[in-house]
Amino acid sequence: MMDLDFYSDSSIIADSRSYFDAMRAQGPIVREPFWNSLIVTGYDEVMEILVNKDGVFSSTVSILGPNPGLPFEPAPHDIRAQLDEVRSAMPWADHLVCFDGKKHTEHRMLLGGLLTYKRLKQNEEYLHGLSDMLIDRFIAKGKCDVVPEFGHATTVYAISDLMGIPIEDRALLLEQMGAPPSQLAGDAPLKVGPDPLSAMKPLFDKYLRERIESPRGDLMSDLVQAKFKDGTSPPFDTLSNLACFLFGAGQDTTSRLIAMAVLILGERTDLQAKLRAEPERIADFIEEVLRHDAPVKVAYRLATVDTKIGDFDIPAGTIANVCLSAASNDAAKFADPASFDIDRPNVRDHMGFSKGPHGCLGAPLGRMESRIAIEHLLKRTSDIRISEEQHGPPGARSYRFEPTYTFRSLMDLHILFDPA
Ligand code: HEM
């Protein structure tokens, strides 16, 4: 497995579990030879880096990892001054997930204050109707491709309703957003252009200006009124970047969580029966999907000074590939991790939403969207089956995943079902 390049080998994309298990067998932290990054697979080690108690790990590389490389030769022991010089020119530099320290805390609070319980409750009512509306579109066919028709459709409508994005603009925004940021281009190295969210910025600028003129009760109307803790108003560009990121962050993640959940149900008729009989267990089921087969496989951090995790020395300038999915499948934390078990007592300790200061802000929404989607799909069908025509017979299935090293993202999922 050491001969495989995590950042380009397509066999890892189809089966990252085997790669992570092989790495973990060599130790909770190992250095891979292609990009000189650390592959961190141990639960405790992943947690320590994410919690980042002493602030030594930077998130400037959190979207792309070691690819395309740092724009400077790291100085020995301490790269903080070097990083500060180039920070604003690094890929994705304008987005919350790449911010560090005080700047990160201040901007995160702006967004966090908008995703309130009250707003999510309003969105919940909408989501019940939305799931039924989407199922109505394909129920009579007795089949569907879950990825576009249910997963993606759910997430784009849900976030648009929450934020106040006009229906007619949704398709254009998705097109502008394009492929996930760590998408490989065949065998060619990843091309790093401007972040794809910047293409959506003119539209978000327009939405926010409209809301400054006339507020309308949606999340973007609250965003334009949001203030930093010291009472000052953020620059317009900051607000617009936050809006773009919020729209993008929950698309592929939640839609792929829904698709993976349906895949597992299609393979497990016993689970379908259990959850139809006990729908209150769907929330636990979703947590176990996030542990067993999460949409985000890895996050990345950059050591800014020489540091140590356990006995492992990490020199300044080292990029750590923080393998969230590997940590969620570490036998030292989760008993018999490869088996899918909705009764695990510690399932919520999974790393599906990351942990620490950058832990997912949209987790309550992602959880709610997927729980409601699965609840309605199970209620409206009596027997979900994987299409053998598209994915092969049981025991010899084939599923296609987007060629990205960061996400675990089904390209399609064809199911058959009987209406209930
Ligand atoms: C099942 C669905 C989702 C999954 C698996 C997921 C996963 C993640 C992960 C792993 C991170 C942390 C990255 C890091 O540590 O570097 C993250 C961050 C984030 N997510 Fe999610 N996410 C999901 C849904 C959403 C939704 C629906 C939204 C928005 C409404 C959202 C908004 C965010 C934001 C704003 C951050 C950045 C937080 C920060 O840097 O402080 N996510 N997400």
Residues whose N, C-alpha, C, O or C-beta is under 5 A from the ligand:
A	BS01	HEM	S62 L96 V97 R108 L246 A249 G250 T253 T254 L257 P295 V296 A299 M351 G352 F353 S354 P357 H358 G359 C360 L361 G362 A363 L365 G366
